[in-house]
Amino acid sequence: MPFTLVNSRMVRAQVSPGRRMFSQRGAMLAYQGDVSFTPNIQGGQGGIGSMIGRRIANEATPLMTVEGSGTVFFGHGGHHVHLVDLTGDTLYVEADRLLAFDGTLQQGTMFMGSQGGVMGMVRGQVTGQGLFTTTLKGQGSVAVMAHGGVIELPITPQRPVHVDPQAYVAHRGEVRNKLSTALGWRDMVGRGSGEAFQLELSGQGTVYVQASEEKL
């Protein structure tokens, strides 16, 4: 695992020859050793085709390719950092939540309508999180950002998880998502902010939830 948490808001990455990584532009805080940072326009391992959908939707997140030999410290905006270790599975994550990830992972995009049908499309329009989400697949590690830290909630066929769409960070596993209305839900808890929706995640996997409804 190339990433190590320094504290709740900073991660340390070990960069070695022949093993590159990608980070969000502006996320490098400091580094030691012989390390280079190059703007990346090809969308990581997935190539330029993986970014077409995001560029059409104006949702592309600029990346930096990090290579060389040394230690790099990443952080962004004082946001909390959470590490996810993938072992061949796929992580579905909002692009603006990505801080850095292992270059061994294959990056792509998924149209939300293909996971949740029409409701997936509605989710993108209503929550402002976009019609596309980023996918990272393979063996490697990912550092994601969140407000107030992240909790991991298990999703099972017997126990789906309902999440405030603005608190959603990412998920992994064989999971389906569906946006449902929750009339009176916010008013009941004194948080009537106007969008009474819940994101229902069902199947088998894990969902990562931040401790805030604020956007990054």
Secondary structure, DSSP 4 states (H G I P E B T S, - for coil): --EEEEETTEEEEEEBTTB-EEEETT-EEEEEEEEEEEEE-S-GGG-GGGGHHHHHTT----EEEEEEEEEEEE--TT-EEEEEEEEEEEEEE-GGGEEEEETTSEEEEEEGGGTTHHHHHHHHHHHSS-SEEEEEEEEEEEEEEESS-EEEEEEBTTB-EEE-GGGEEEEEEEEEEEEEE-TTHHHHTT---S--EEEEEEEEEEEEEES-----
